[in-house]
């Protein structure tokens, strides 16, 4: 998935939207996500896609400097994070 996202075969926005839908479907059962920031995550994904489309930085450069660029993550926190 990482390589496909890097080379714009799948947009970050599409991947994040799929993650959000999955979280919404299973979260009532497992209560893993307590602070929803879906709107912000989608905006950040769009920004990642725009960066890739602008070609200001090559996919190879991104692999070296930001290996998880555009890949959604979630953190189960026990203290405040942003």
mmCIF file of the N, C-alpha and C atoms, coordinates in Angstrom:
data_MODEL
# 
_entry.id   MODEL 
# 
loop_
_atom_site.group_PDB 
_atom_site.id 
_atom_site.type_symbol 
_atom_site.label_atom_id 
_atom_site.label_alt_id 
_atom_site.label_comp_id 
_atom_site.label_asym_id 
_atom_site.label_entity_id 
_atom_site.label_seq_id 
_atom_site.pdbx_PDB_ins_code 
_atom_site.Cartn_x 
_atom_site.Cartn_y 
_atom_site.Cartn_z 
_atom_site.occupancy 
_atom_site.B_iso_or_equiv 
_atom_site.pdbx_formal_charge 
_atom_site.auth_seq_id 
_atom_site.auth_comp_id 
_atom_site.auth_asym_id 
_atom_site.auth_atom_id 
_atom_site.pdbx_PDB_model_num 
ATOM 1   N N  . UNK A 1 1  ? 0.824   -1.191 0.000  1.00 0.00 ? 1  UNK A N  1 
ATOM 2   C CA . UNK A 1 1  ? 0.000   0.000  0.000  1.00 0.00 ? 1  UNK A CA 1 
ATOM 3   C C  . UNK A 1 1  ? 0.863   1.247  0.000  1.00 0.00 ? 1  UNK A C  1 
ATOM 4   N N  . UNK A 1 2  ? 1.971   1.232  0.733  1.00 0.00 ? 2  UNK A N  1 
ATOM 5   C CA . UNK A 1 2  ? 2.840   2.395  0.815  1.00 0.00 ? 2  UNK A CA 1 
ATOM 6   C C  . UNK A 1 2  ? 3.369   2.777  -0.559 1.00 0.00 ? 2  UNK A C  1 
ATOM 7   N N  . UNK A 1 3  ? 3.881   1.798  -1.297 1.00 0.00 ? 3  UNK A N  1 
ATOM 8   C CA . UNK A 1 3  ? 4.442   2.085  -2.612 1.00 0.00 ? 3  UNK A CA 1 
ATOM 9   C C  . UNK A 1 3  ? 3.350   2.535  -3.572 1.00 0.00 ? 3  UNK A C  1 
ATOM 10  N N  . UNK A 1 4  ? 2.206   1.891  -3.530 1.00 0.00 ? 4  UNK A N  1 
ATOM 11  C CA . UNK A 1 4  ? 1.116   2.318  -4.403 1.00 0.00 ? 4  UNK A CA 1 
ATOM 12  C C  . UNK A 1 4  ? 0.721   3.760  -4.105 1.00 0.00 ? 4  UNK A C  1 
ATOM 13  N N  . UNK A 1 5  ? 0.664   4.132  -2.838 1.00 0.00 ? 5  UNK A N  1 
ATOM 14  C CA . UNK A 1 5  ? 0.322   5.502  -2.474 1.00 0.00 ? 5  UNK A CA 1 
ATOM 15  C C  . UNK A 1 5  ? 1.403   6.463  -2.956 1.00 0.00 ? 5  UNK A C  1 
ATOM 16  N N  . UNK A 1 6  ? 2.666   6.100  -2.782 1.00 0.00 ? 6  UNK A N  1 
ATOM 17  C CA . UNK A 1 6  ? 3.770   6.949  -3.199 1.00 0.00 ? 6  UNK A CA 1 
ATOM 18  C C  . UNK A 1 6  ? 3.724   7.286  -4.675 1.00 0.00 ? 6  UNK A C  1 
ATOM 19  N N  . UNK A 1 7  ? 3.377   6.309  -5.476 1.00 0.00 ? 7  UNK A N  1 
ATOM 20  C CA . UNK A 1 7  ? 3.387   6.524  -6.907 1.00 0.00 ? 7  UNK A CA 1 
ATOM 21  C C  . UNK A 1 7  ? 2.011   6.896  -7.448 1.00 0.00 ? 7  UNK A C  1 
ATOM 22  N N  . UNK A 1 8  ? 1.156   7.336  -6.562 1.00 0.00 ? 8  UNK A N  1 
ATOM 23  C CA . UNK A 1 8  ? -0.153  7.895  -6.865 1.00 0.00 ? 8  UNK A CA 1 
ATOM 24  C C  . UNK A 1 8  ? -1.062  6.904  -7.594 1.00 0.00 ? 8  UNK A C  1 
ATOM 25  N N  . UNK A 1 9  ? -0.865  5.623  -7.398 1.00 0.00 ? 9  UNK A N  1 
ATOM 26  C CA . UNK A 1 9  ? -1.808  4.651  -7.940 1.00 0.00 ? 9  UNK A CA 1 
ATOM 27  C C  . UNK A 1 9  ? -3.067  4.638  -7.084 1.00 0.00 ? 9  UNK A C  1 
ATOM 28  N N  . UNK A 1 10 ? -2.899  4.936  -5.816 1.00 0.00 ? 10 UNK A N  1 
ATOM 29  C CA . UNK A 1 10 ? -4.020  5.095  -4.893 1.00 0.00 ? 10 UNK A CA 1 
ATOM 30  C C  . UNK A 1 10 ? -3.754  6.387  -4.141 1.00 0.00 ? 10 UNK A C  1 
ATOM 31  N N  . UNK A 1 11 ? -4.716  7.286  -4.119 1.00 0.00 ? 11 UNK A N  1 
ATOM 32  C CA . UNK A 1 11 ? -4.485  8.558  -3.437 1.00 0.00 ? 11 UNK A CA 1 
ATOM 33  C C  . UNK A 1 11 ? -4.524  8.376  -1.922 1.00 0.00 ? 11 UNK A C  1 
ATOM 34  N N  . UNK A 1 12 ? -3.814  9.236  -1.238 1.00 0.00 ? 12 UNK A N  1 
ATOM 35  C CA . UNK A 1 12 ? -3.852  9.227  0.228  1.00 0.00 ? 12 UNK A CA 1 
ATOM 36  C C  . UNK A 1 12 ? -5.270  9.466  0.717  1.00 0.00 ? 12 UNK A C  1 
ATOM 37  N N  . UNK A 1 13 ? -5.978  10.341 0.035  1.00 0.00 ? 13 UNK A N  1 
ATOM 38  C CA . UNK A 1 13 ? -7.361  10.638 0.431  1.00 0.00 ? 13 UNK A CA 1 
ATOM 39  C C  . UNK A 1 13 ? -8.236  9.382  0.360  1.00 0.00 ? 13 UNK A C  1 
ATOM 40  N N  . UNK A 1 14 ? -8.063  8.582  -0.683 1.00 0.00 ? 14 UNK A N  1 
ATOM 41  C CA . UNK A 1 14 ? -8.835  7.345  -0.830 1.00 0.00 ? 14 UNK A CA 1 
ATOM 42  C C  . UNK A 1 14 ? -8.514  6.365  0.291  1.00 0.00 ? 14 UNK A C  1 
ATOM 43  N N  . UNK A 1 15 ? -7.232  6.231  0.605  1.00 0.00 ? 15 UNK A N  1 
ATOM 44  C CA . UNK A 1 15 ? -6.811  5.307  1.667  1.00 0.00 ? 15 UNK A CA 1 
ATOM 45  C C  . UNK A 1 15 ? -7.354  5.768  3.013  1.00 0.00 ? 15 UNK A C  1 
ATOM 46  N N  . UNK A 1 16 ? -7.219  7.056  3.310  1.00 0.00 ? 16 UNK A N  1 
ATOM 47  C CA . UNK A 1 16 ? -7.705  7.586  4.585  1.00 0.00 ? 16 UNK A CA 1 
ATOM 48  C C  . UNK A 1 16 ? -9.222  7.425  4.685  1.00 0.00 ? 16 UNK A C  1 
ATOM 49  N N  . UNK A 1 17 ? -9.928  7.693  3.607  1.00 0.00 ? 17 UNK A N  1 
ATOM 50  C CA . UNK A 1 17 ? -11.390 7.525  3.621  1.00 0.00 ? 17 UNK A CA 1 
ATOM 51  C C  . UNK A 1 17 ? -11.765 6.074  3.911  1.00 0.00 ? 17 UNK A C  1 
ATOM 52  N N  . UNK A 1 18 ? -11.026 5.130  3.347  1.00 0.00 ? 18 UNK A N  1 
ATOM 53  C CA . UNK A 1 18 ? -11.296 3.711  3.611  1.00 0.00 ? 18 UNK A CA 1 
ATOM 54  C C  . UNK A 1 18 ? -11.026 3.372  5.073  1.00 0.00 ? 18 UNK A C  1 
ATOM 55  N N  . UNK A 1 19 ? -9.946  3.897  5.624  1.00 0.00 ? 19 UNK A N  1 
ATOM 56  C CA . UNK A 1 19 ? -9.644  3.678  7.040  1.00 0.00 ? 19 UNK A CA 1 
ATOM 57  C C  . UNK A 1 19 ? -10.753 4.245  7.919  1.00 0.00 ? 19 UNK A C  1 
ATOM 58  N N  . UNK A 1 20 ? -11.213 5.434  7.590  1.00 0.00 ? 20 UNK A N  1 
ATOM 59  C CA . UNK A 1 20 ? -12.268 6.070  8.387  1.00 0.00 ? 20 UNK A CA 1 
ATOM 60  C C  . UNK A 1 20 ? -13.538 5.218  8.371  1.00 0.00 ? 20 UNK A C  1 
ATOM 61  N N  . UNK A 1 21 ? -13.916 4.742  7.211  1.00 0.00 ? 21 UNK A N  1 
ATOM 62  C CA . UNK A 1 21 ? -15.113 3.900  7.119  1.00 0.00 ? 21 UNK A CA 1 
ATOM 63  C C  . UNK A 1 21 ? -14.954 2.632  7.946  1.00 0.00 ? 21 UNK A C  1 
ATOM 64  N N  . UNK A 1 22 ? -13.767 2.037  7.904  1.00 0.00 ? 22 UNK A N  1 
ATOM 65  C CA . UNK A 1 22 ? -13.529 0.822  8.692  1.00 0.00 ? 22 UNK A CA 1 
ATOM 66  C C  . UNK A 1 22 ? -13.582 1.131  10.185 1.00 0.00 ? 22 UNK A C  1 
ATOM 67  N N  . UNK A 1 23 ? -12.965 2.221  10.593 1.00 0.00 ? 23 UNK A N  1 
ATOM 68  C CA . UNK A 1 23 ? -12.994 2.612  12.009 1.00 0.00 ? 23 UNK A CA 1 
ATOM 69  C C  . UNK A 1 23 ? -14.434 2.814  12.464 1.00 0.00 ? 23 UNK A C  1 
ATOM 70  N N  . UNK A 1 24 ? -15.219 3.510  11.656 1.00 0.00 ? 24 UNK A N  1 
ATOM 71  C CA . UNK A 1 24 ? -16.618 3.762  12.019 1.00 0.00 ? 24 UNK A CA 1 
ATOM 72  C C  . UNK A 1 24 ? -17.410 2.461  12.152 1.00 0.00 ? 24 UNK A C  1 
ATOM 73  N N  . UNK A 1 25 ? -17.067 1.470  11.351 1.00 0.00 ? 25 UNK A N  1 
ATOM 74  C CA . UNK A 1 25 ? -17.834 0.223  11.410 1.00 0.00 ? 25 UNK A CA 1 
ATOM 75  C C  . UNK A 1 25 ? -17.445 -0.658 12.595 1.00 0.00 ? 25 UNK A C  1 
ATOM 76  N N  . UNK A 1 26 ? -16.172 -0.629 13.016 1.00 0.00 ? 26 UNK A N  1 
ATOM 77  C CA . UNK A 1 26 ? -15.751 -1.521 14.106 1.00 0.00 ? 26 UNK A CA 1 
ATOM 78  C C  . UNK A 1 26 ? -15.602 -0.823 15.452 1.00 0.00 ? 26 UNK A C  1 
ATOM 79  N N  . UNK A 1 27 ? -15.478 0.484  15.445 1.00 0.00 ? 27 UNK A N  1 
ATOM 80  C CA . UNK A 1 27 ? -15.235 1.186  16.706 1.00 0.00 ? 27 UNK A CA 1 
ATOM 81  C C  . UNK A 1 27 ? -16.334 1.002  17.749 1.00 0.00 ? 27 UNK A C  1 
ATOM 82  N N  . UNK A 1 28 ? -17.609 0.926  17.373 1.00 0.00 ? 28 UNK A N  1 
ATOM 83  C CA . UNK A 1 28 ? -18.625 0.682  18.403 1.00 0.00 ? 28 UNK A CA 1 
ATOM 84  C C  . UNK A 1 28 ? -18.402 -0.637 19.157 1.00 0.00 ? 28 UNK A C  1 
ATOM 85  N N  . UNK A 1 29 ? -17.741 -1.579 18.522 1.00 0.00 ? 29 UNK A N  1 
ATOM 86  C CA . UNK A 1 29 ? -17.486 -2.876 19.155 1.00 0.00 ? 29 UNK A CA 1 
ATOM 87  C C  . UNK A 1 29 ? -16.219 -2.891 20.005 1.00 0.00 ? 29 UNK A C  1 
ATOM 88  N N  . UNK A 1 30 ? -15.192 -2.155 19.560 1.00 0.00 ? 30 UNK A N  1 
ATOM 89  C CA . UNK A 1 30 ? -13.893 -2.248 20.247 1.00 0.00 ? 30 UNK A CA 1 
ATOM 90  C C  . UNK A 1 30 ? -13.470 -0.974 20.967 1.00 0.00 ? 30 UNK A C  1 
ATOM 91  N N  . UNK A 1 31 ? -14.141 0.130  20.709 1.00 0.00 ? 31 UNK A N  1 
ATOM 92  C CA . UNK A 1 31 ? -13.854 1.404  21.366 1.00 0.00 ? 31 UNK A CA 1 
ATOM 93  C C  . UNK A 1 31 ? -12.368 1.768  21.309 1.00 0.00 ? 31 UNK A C  1 
ATOM 94  N N  . UNK A 1 32 ? -11.788 1.679  20.132 1.00 0.00 ? 32 UNK A N  1 
ATOM 95  C CA . UNK A 1 32 ? -10.367 1.974  19.964 1.00 0.00 ? 32 UNK A CA 1 
ATOM 96  C C  . UNK A 1 32 ? -10.106 3.463  19.740 1.00 0.00 ? 32 UNK A C  1 
ATOM 97  N N  . UNK A 1 33 ? -11.024 4.152  19.087 1.00 0.00 ? 33 UNK A N  1 
ATOM 98  C CA . UNK A 1 33 ? -10.838 5.566  18.768 1.00 0.00 ? 33 UNK A CA 1 
ATOM 99  C C  . UNK A 1 33 ? -11.787 6.378  19.634 1.00 0.00 ? 33 UNK A C  1 
ATOM 100 N N  . UNK A 1 34 ? -11.201 7.252  20.469 1.00 0.00 ? 34 UNK A N  1 
ATOM 101 C CA . UNK A 1 34 ? -12.038 8.071  21.342 1.00 0.00 ? 34 UNK A CA 1 
ATOM 102 C C  . UNK A 1 34 ? -12.083 9.527  20.884 1.00 0.00 ? 34 UNK A C  1 
ATOM 103 N N  . UNK A 1 35 ? -11.074 9.968  20.145 1.00 0.00 ? 35 UNK A N  1 
ATOM 104 C CA . UNK A 1 35 ? -11.028 11.345 19.650 1.00 0.00 ? 35 UNK A CA 1 
ATOM 105 C C  . UNK A 1 35 ? -11.052 11.305 18.128 1.00 0.00 ? 35 UNK A C  1 
ATOM 106 N N  . UNK A 1 36 ? -12.199 11.566 17.556 1.00 0.00 ? 36 UNK A N  1 
ATOM 107 C CA . UNK A 1 36 ? -12.343 11.517 16.108 1.00 0.00 ? 36 UNK A CA 1 
ATOM 108 C C  . UNK A 1 36 ? -11.833 12.812 15.493 1.00 0.00 ? 36 UNK A C  1 
ATOM 109 N N  . UNK A 1 37 ? -10.959 12.685 14.515 1.00 0.00 ? 37 UNK A N  1 
ATOM 110 C CA . UNK A 1 37 ? -10.479 13.839 13.763 1.00 0.00 ? 37 UNK A CA 1 
ATOM 111 C C  . UNK A 1 37 ? -10.487 13.503 12.277 1.00 0.00 ? 37 UNK A C  1 
ATOM 112 N N  . UNK A 1 38 ? -11.621 12.968 11.855 1.00 0.00 ? 38 UNK A N  1 
ATOM 113 C CA . UNK A 1 38 ? -11.752 12.492 10.483 1.00 0.00 ? 38 UNK A CA 1 
ATOM 114 C C  . UNK A 1 38 ? -11.613 13.615 9.462  1.00 0.00 ? 38 UNK A C  1 
ATOM 115 N N  . UNK A 1 39 ? -12.244 14.744 9.731  1.00 0.00 ? 39 UNK A N  1 
ATOM 116 C CA . UNK A 1 39 ? -12.182 15.868 8.790  1.00 0.00 ? 39 UNK A CA 1 
ATOM 117 C C  . UNK A 1 39 ? -10.737 16.329 8.606  1.00 0.00 ? 39 UNK A C  1 
ATOM 118 N N  . UNK A 1 40 ? -10.017 16.466 9.707  1.00 0.00 ? 40 UNK A N  1 
ATOM 119 C CA . UNK A 1 40 ? -8.622  16.893 9.641  1.00 0.00 ? 40 UNK A CA 1 
ATOM 120 C C  . UNK A 1 40 ? -7.767  15.865 8.911  1.00 0.00 ? 40 UNK A C  1 
ATOM 121 N N  . UNK A 1 41 ? -8.017  14.593 9.165  1.00 0.00 ? 41 UNK A N  1 
ATOM 122 C CA . UNK A 1 41 ? -7.252  13.528 8.508  1.00 0.00 ? 41 UNK A CA 1 
ATOM 123 C C  . UNK A 1 41 ? -7.453  13.568 6.994  1.00 0.00 ? 41 UNK A C  1 
ATOM 124 N N  . UNK A 1 42 ? -8.687  13.804 6.567  1.00 0.00 ? 42 UNK A N  1 
ATOM 125 C CA . UNK A 1 42 ? -8.950  13.894 5.128  1.00 0.00 ? 42 UNK A CA 1 
ATOM 126 C C  . UNK A 1 42 ? -8.270  15.117 4.514  1.00 0.00 ? 42 UNK A C  1 
ATOM 127 N N  . UNK A 1 43 ? -8.266  16.229 5.230  1.00 0.00 ? 43 UNK A N  1 
ATOM 128 C CA . UNK A 1 43 ? -7.585  17.430 4.733  1.00 0.00 ? 43 UNK A CA 1 
ATOM 129 C C  . UNK A 1 43 ? -6.080  17.186 4.619  1.00 0.00 ? 43 UNK A C  1 
ATOM 130 N N  . UNK A 1 44 ? -5.494  16.540 5.616  1.00 0.00 ? 44 UNK A N  1 
ATOM 131 C CA . UNK A 1 44 ? -4.066  16.226 5.576  1.00 0.00 ? 44 UNK A CA 1 
ATOM 132 C C  . UNK A 1 44 ? -3.753  15.274 4.425  1.00 0.00 ? 44 UNK A C  1 
ATOM 133 N N  . UNK A 1 45 ? -4.631  14.331 4.178  1.00 0.00 ? 45 UNK A N  1 
ATOM 134 C CA . UNK A 1 45 ? -4.442  13.400 3.061  1.00 0.00 ? 45 UNK A CA 1 
ATOM 135 C C  . UNK A 1 45 ? -4.486  14.152 1.730  1.00 0.00 ? 45 UNK A C  1 
ATOM 136 N N  . UNK A 1 46 ? -5.409  15.097 1.606  1.00 0.00 ? 46 UNK A N  1 
ATOM 137 C CA . UNK A 1 46 ? -5.486  15.904 0.384  1.00 0.00 ? 46 UNK A CA 1 
ATOM 138 C C  . UNK A 1 46 ? -4.193  16.690 0.189  1.00 0.00 ? 46 UNK A C  1 
ATOM 139 N N  . UNK A 1 47 ? -3.648  17.228 1.279  1.00 0.00 ? 47 UNK A N  1 
ATOM 140 C CA . UNK A 1 47 ? -2.382  17.962 1.198  1.00 0.00 ? 47 UNK A CA 1 
ATOM 141 C C  . UNK A 1 47 ? -1.251  17.051 0.725  1.00 0.00 ? 47 UNK A C  1 
ATOM 142 N N  . UNK A 1 48 ? -1.221  15.824 1.221  1.00 0.00 ? 48 UNK A N  1 
ATOM 143 C CA . UNK A 1 48 ? -0.211  14.855 0.776  1.00 0.00 ? 48 UNK A CA 1 
ATOM 144 C C  . UNK A 1 48 ? -0.353  14.597 -0.721 1.00 0.00 ? 48 UNK A C  1 
ATOM 145 N N  . UNK A 1 49 ? -1.578  14.411 -1.172 1.00 0.00 ? 49 UNK A N  1 
ATOM 146 C CA . UNK A 1 49 ? -1.818  14.167 -2.595 1.00 0.00 ? 49 UNK A CA 1 
ATOM 147 C C  . UNK A 1 49 ? -1.366  15.356 -3.438 1.00 0.00 ? 49 UNK A C  1 
ATOM 148 N N  . UNK A 1 50 ? -1.647  16.563 -2.970 1.00 0.00 ? 50 UNK A N  1 
ATOM 149 C CA . UNK A 1 50 ? -1.227  17.761 -3.707 1.00 0.00 ? 50 UNK A CA 1 
ATOM 150 C C  . UNK A 1 50 ? 0.290   17.845 -3.790 1.00 0.00 ? 50 UNK A C  1 
ATOM 151 N N  . UNK A 1 51 ? 0.967   17.497 -2.704 1.00 0.00 ? 51 UNK A N  1 
ATOM 152 C CA . UNK A 1 51 ? 2.431   17.506 -2.701 1.00 0.00 ? 51 UNK A CA 1 
ATOM 153 C C  . UNK A 1 51 ? 2.967   16.524 -3.732 1.00 0.00 ? 51 UNK A C  1 
ATOM 154 N N  . UNK A 1 52 ? 2.397   15.328 -3.779 1.00 0.00 ? 52 UNK A N  1 
ATOM 155 C CA . UNK A 1 52 ? 2.837   14.333 -4.761 1.00 0.00 ? 52 UNK A CA 1 
ATOM 156 C C  . UNK A 1 52 ? 2.549   14.788 -6.189 1.00 0.00 ? 52 UNK A C  1 
ATOM 157 N N  . UNK A 1 53 ? 1.389   15.379 -6.397 1.00 0.00 ? 53 UNK A N  1 
ATOM 158 C CA . UNK A 1 53 ? 1.017   15.832 -7.734 1.00 0.00 ? 53 UNK A CA 1 
ATOM 159 C C  . UNK A 1 53 ? 1.880   16.996 -8.202 1.00 0.00 ? 53 UNK A C  1 
ATOM 160 N N  . UNK A 1 54 ? 2.346   17.827 -7.282 1.00 0.00 ? 54 UNK A N  1 
ATOM 161 C CA . UNK A 1 54 ? 3.157   18.989 -7.646 1.00 0.00 ? 54 UNK A CA 1 
ATOM 162 C C  . UNK A 1 54 ? 4.542   18.588 -8.130 1.00 0.00 ? 54 UNK A C  1 
ATOM 163 N N  . UNK A 1 55 ? 4.973   17.396 -7.795 1.00 0.00 ? 55 UNK A N  1 
ATOM 164 C CA . UNK A 1 55 ? 6.281   16.852 -8.164 1.00 0.00 ? 55 UNK A CA 1 
ATOM 165 C C  . UNK A 1 55 ? 7.439   17.724 -7.689 1.00 0.00 ? 55 UNK A C  1 
ATOM 166 N N  . UNK A 1 56 ? 7.236   18.460 -6.597 1.00 0.00 ? 56 UNK A N  1 
ATOM 167 C CA . UNK A 1 56 ? 8.319   19.249 -6.014 1.00 0.00 ? 56 UNK A CA 1 
ATOM 168 C C  . UNK A 1 56 ? 9.342   18.356 -5.332 1.00 0.00 ? 56 UNK A C  1 
ATOM 169 N N  . UNK A 1 57 ? 8.911   17.165 -4.961 1.00 0.00 ? 57 UNK A N  1 
ATOM 170 C CA . UNK A 1 57 ? 9.794   16.189 -4.341 1.00 0.00 ? 57 UNK A CA 1 
ATOM 171 C C  . UNK A 1 57 ? 9.516   14.839 -5.007 1.00 0.00 ? 57 UNK A C  1 
ATOM 172 N N  . UNK A 1 58 ? 10.572  14.133 -5.336 1.00 0.00 ? 58 UNK A N  1 
ATOM 173 C CA . UNK A 1 58 ? 10.397  12.862 -6.047 1.00 0.00 ? 58 UNK A CA 1 
ATOM 174 C C  . UNK A 1 58 ? 9.956   11.762 -5.085 1.00 0.00 ? 58 UNK A C  1 
ATOM 175 N N  . UNK A 1 59 ? 9.286   10.744 -5.600 1.00 0.00 ? 59 UNK A N  1 
ATOM 176 C CA . UNK A 1 59 ? 8.913   9.608  -4.744 1.00 0.00 ? 59 UNK A CA 1 
ATOM 177 C C  . UNK A 1 59 ? 10.124  8.955  -4.078 1.00 0.00 ? 59 UNK A C  1 
ATOM 178 N N  . UNK A 1 60 ? 11.244  8.912  -4.787 1.00 0.00 ? 60 UNK A N  1 
ATOM 179 C CA . UNK A 1 60 ? 12.462  8.332  -4.220 1.00 0.00 ? 60 UNK A CA 1 
ATOM 180 C C  . UNK A 1 60 ? 12.958  9.155  -3.031 1.00 0.00 ? 60 UNK A C  1 
ATOM 181 N N  . UNK A 1 61 ? 12.900  10.485 -3.179 1.00 0.00 ? 61 UNK A N  1 
ATOM 182 C CA . UNK A 1 61 ? 13.302  11.385 -2.100 1.00 0.00 ? 61 UNK A CA 1 
ATOM 183 C C  . UNK A 1 61 ? 12.392  11.205 -0.887 1.00 0.00 ? 61 UNK A C  1 
ATOM 184 N N  . UNK A 1 62 ? 11.101  11.079 -1.146 1.00 0.00 ? 62 UNK A N  1 
ATOM 185 C CA . UNK A 1 62 ? 10.149  10.861 -0.057 1.00 0.00 ? 62 UNK A CA 1 
ATOM 186 C C  . UNK A 1 62 ? 10.427  9.551  0.666  1.00 0.00 ? 62 UNK A C  1 
ATOM 187 N N  . UNK A 1 63 ? 10.777  8.503  -0.079 1.00 0.00 ? 63 UNK A N  1 
ATOM 188 C CA . UNK A 1 63 ? 11.081  7.216  0.555  1.00 0.00 ? 63 UNK A CA 1 
ATOM 189 C C  . UNK A 1 63 ? 12.235  7.341  1.539  1.00 0.00 ? 63 UNK A C  1 
ATOM 190 N N  . UNK A 1 64 ? 13.205  8.163  1.189  1.00 0.00 ? 64 UNK A N  1 
ATOM 191 C CA . UNK A 1 64 ? 14.373  8.341  2.059  1.00 0.00 ? 64 UNK A CA 1 
ATOM 192 C C  . UNK A 1 64 ? 14.078  9.255  3.240  1.00 0.00 ? 64 UNK A C  1 
ATOM 193 N N  . UNK A 1 65 ? 13.359  10.336 3.008  1.00 0.00 ? 65 UNK A N  1 
ATOM 194 C CA . UNK A 1 65 ? 13.181  11.350 4.052  1.00 0.00 ? 65 UNK A CA 1 
ATOM 195 C C  . UNK A 1 65 ? 11.899  11.205 4.862  1.00 0.00 ? 65 UNK A C  1 
ATOM 196 N N  . UNK A 1 66 ? 10.848  10.707 4.237  1.00 0.00 ? 66 UNK A N  1 
ATOM 197 C CA . UNK A 1 66 ? 9.549   10.572 4.914  1.00 0.00 ? 66 UNK A CA 1 
ATOM 198 C C  . UNK A 1 66 ? 8.915   9.244  4.508  1.00 0.00 ? 66 UNK A C  1 
ATOM 199 N N  . UNK A 1 67 ? 9.411   8.143  5.044  1.00 0.00 ? 67 UNK A N  1 
ATOM 200 C CA . UNK A 1 67 ? 8.966   6.829  4.572  1.00 0.00 ? 67 UNK A CA 1 
ATOM 201 C C  . UNK A 1 67 ? 7.478   6.539  4.760  1.00 0.00 ? 67 UNK A C  1 
ATOM 202 N N  . UNK A 1 68 ? 6.809   7.226  5.656  1.00 0.00 ? 68 UNK A N  1 
ATOM 203 C CA . UNK A 1 68 ? 5.380   6.980  5.867  1.00 0.00 ? 68 UNK A CA 1 
ATOM 204 C C  . UNK A 1 68 ? 4.514   8.145  5.387  1.00 0.00 ? 68 UNK A C  1 
ATOM 205 N N  . UNK A 1 69 ? 5.033   8.945  4.485  1.00 0.00 ? 69 UNK A N  1 
ATOM 206 C CA . UNK A 1 69 ? 4.313   10.093 3.941  1.00 0.00 ? 69 UNK A CA 1 
ATOM 207 C C  . UNK A 1 69 ? 3.004   9.642  3.299  1.00 0.00 ? 69 UNK A C  1 
ATOM 208 N N  . UNK A 1 70 ? 1.892   10.187 3.767  1.00 0.00 ? 70 UNK A N  1 
ATOM 209 C CA . UNK A 1 70 ? 0.591   9.881  3.195  1.00 0.00 ? 70 UNK A CA 1 
ATOM 210 C C  . UNK A 1 70 ? -0.071  8.627  3.721  1.00 0.00 ? 70 UNK A C  1 
ATOM 211 N N  . UNK A 1 71 ? 0.589   7.937  4.649  1.00 0.00 ? 71 UNK A N  1 
ATOM 212 C CA . UNK A 1 71 ? 0.037   6.692  5.191  1.00 0.00 ? 71 UNK A CA 1 
ATOM 213 C C  . UNK A 1 71 ? -0.681  7.002  6.498  1.00 0.00 ? 71 UNK A C  1 
ATOM 214 N N  . UNK A 1 72 ? -1.944  6.635  6.617  1.00 0.00 ? 72 UNK A N  1 
ATOM 215 C CA . UNK A 1 72 ? -2.681  6.930  7.851  1.00 0.00 ? 72 UNK A CA 1 
ATOM 216 C C  . UNK A 1 72 ? -2.216  6.066  9.020  1.00 0.00 ? 72 UNK A C  1 
ATOM 217 N N  . UNK A 1 73 ? -2.191  6.676  10.201 1.00 0.00 ? 73 UNK A N  1 
ATOM 218 C CA . UNK A 1 73 ? -1.880  5.938  11.422 1.00 0.00 ? 73 UNK A CA 1 
ATOM 219 C C  . UNK A 1 73 ? -2.863  6.359  12.503 1.00 0.00 ? 73 UNK A C  1 
ATOM 220 N N  . UNK A 1 74 ? -2.944  5.559  13.533 1.00 0.00 ? 74 UNK A N  1 
ATOM 221 C CA . UNK A 1 74 ? -3.684  5.946  14.723 1.00 0.00 ? 74 UNK A CA 1 
ATOM 222 C C  . UNK A 1 74 ? -2.864  5.514  15.922 1.00 0.00 ? 74 UNK A C  1 
ATOM 223 N N  . UNK A 1 75 ? -3.010  6.245  17.010 1.00 0.00 ? 75 UNK A N  1 
ATOM 224 C CA . UNK A 1 75 ? -2.244  5.981  18.220 1.00 0.00 ? 75 UNK A CA 1 
ATOM 225 C C  . UNK A 1 75 ? -3.213  5.811  19.372 1.00 0.00 ? 75 UNK A C  1 
ATOM 226 N N  . UNK A 1 76 ? -3.064  4.742  20.105 1.00 0.00 ? 76 UNK A N  1 
ATOM 227 C CA . UNK A 1 76 ? -3.845  4.569  21.333 1.00 0.00 ? 76 UNK A CA 1 
ATOM 228 C C  . UNK A 1 76 ? -3.042  5.254  22.424 1.00 0.00 ? 76 UNK A C  1 
ATOM 229 N N  . UNK A 1 77 ? -3.491  6.415  22.822 1.00 0.00 ? 77 UNK A N  1 
ATOM 230 C CA . UNK A 1 77 ? -2.728  7.235  23.753 1.00 0.00 ? 77 UNK A CA 1 
ATOM 231 C C  . UNK A 1 77 ? -3.235  7.105  25.182 1.00 0.00 ? 77 UNK A C  1 
ATOM 232 N N  . UNK A 1 78 ? -2.328  7.315  26.095 1.00 0.00 ? 78 UNK A N  1 
ATOM 233 C CA . UNK A 1 78 ? -2.722  7.381  27.502 1.00 0.00 ? 78 UNK A CA 1 
ATOM 234 C C  . UNK A 1 78 ? -2.416  8.760  28.073 1.00 0.00 ? 78 UNK A C  1 
ATOM 235 N N  . UNK A 1 79 ? -1.942  9.652  27.196 1.00 0.00 ? 79 UNK A N  1 
ATOM 236 C CA . UNK A 1 79 ? -1.696  11.042 27.582 1.00 0.00 ? 79 UNK A CA 1 
ATOM 237 C C  . UNK A 1 79 ? -2.068  11.919 26.393 1.00 0.00 ? 79 UNK A C  1 
ATOM 238 N N  . UNK A 1 80 ? -2.137  13.201 26.593 1.00 0.00 ? 80 UNK A N  1 
ATOM 239 C CA . UNK A 1 80 ? -2.567  14.107 25.546 1.00 0.00 ? 80 UNK A CA 1 
ATOM 240 C C  . UNK A 1 80 ? -1.605  14.177 24.371 1.00 0.00 ? 80 UNK A C  1 
ATOM 241 N N  . UNK A 1 81 ? -2.118  14.049 23.167 1.00 0.00 ? 81 UNK A N  1 
ATOM 242 C CA . UNK A 1 81 ? -1.359  14.173 21.929 1.00 0.00 ? 81 UNK A CA 1 
ATOM 243 C C  . UNK A 1 81 ? -2.130  15.046 20.968 1.00 0.00 ? 81 UNK A C  1 
ATOM 244 N N  . UNK A 1 82 ? -1.456  15.600 19.993 1.00 0.00 ? 82 UNK A N  1 
ATOM 245 C CA . UNK A 1 82 ? -2.114  16.331 18.912 1.00 0.00 ? 82 UNK A CA 1 
ATOM 246 C C  . UNK A 1 82 ? -1.363  16.093 17.642 1.00 0.00 ? 82 UNK A C  1 
# 
